Amino acid sequence: MKYLAFFLVAVLILFSIKQLQRDTMPIPSKSGTILAMGDSLTYGYKVPSHDSYPTHLTLLSGHKVINAGINGETSEEGLRRLPGLLDDKSIKVMVLCLGANDVLQRKSIVALKSNLKKMIHMAKERNIKTLLIPVPNFTLFGLSDLELYEAIAKEEDVALAPSVL
């Protein structure tokens, strides 16, 4: 059942990329690479590597997808790691799904927002389009998208795939 969840996340992300193609985010040519930047969901924690959402995204889209997910990573750690990843000139789209560990560790939301915006700026400097995936906000009433992701998407004029997770 958990493997199906990763497949469905990949389908939703691919659908989001295709929906945005008409407006703001053209799909890269088949030679273009997609960078999946994130934490344990991107990595595929506790699932075989062939069942991570980046693997499914590769199969569904026909694009090379770099799985840059690391279990337990915070936005601060991701920010430090991102420049080296973005040096790959074939990357045309970054799927950015990072911040759940910041929330779980009760790190500053202001710092989370700043880190995500800095990552988006790094991608823009290299003409890489960003698809932002909001992480869930854990509340007494269940899960919902953390609101700051919508604000970031508007402020930075990047694509947002709400409610994917």
C-alpha positions, 0 to 999 in steps of 0.5 A: 500500500505504501508503494502505491502512495509513492506512485500516486505522488509521482502521478500527481507531480507529473500532472502538475508539471503538465498542467503548468506547461501551458502557462509558466513551466514548459516541460524540458526536452527529453534531454532535460533533467528533473531534480527532485529535491527533498527529504524522506518522501523524496528519498523514498524512506522505507521503500525499495529505491524502485518505488520512490516517487522520483523513480516513478516520475522517471518512468511516467515522464521519460525524463531523467530524474535525480533523486536528491532526497535525504532522510531527516534533512532540514531546509537549512541542510538542503540549502547548503547542499543545493548549489552543488546539485544545480551545477548539473547543466542538464537540470531544467526543472526542480521539484522542491519538497522540503520543510517537513523536518523543520516543522517536526523539529519546531524550527523557525517558520521564518527561517524555513521560508527564507531557506526555500526562497533562497533555493528558488533564487538559486534555481532561477539564476540557472534558468531552472523552473521550480515546482514547489510541493507544500509539506503538511501542517500537522494539526489537531484537525489533521493535515493540510498544506503549510500556508507559507508555501502558497505565499512563497509561490506567489512572491517568487512566481513559481509553480505550486502543486497544492495538496499533493501530499 
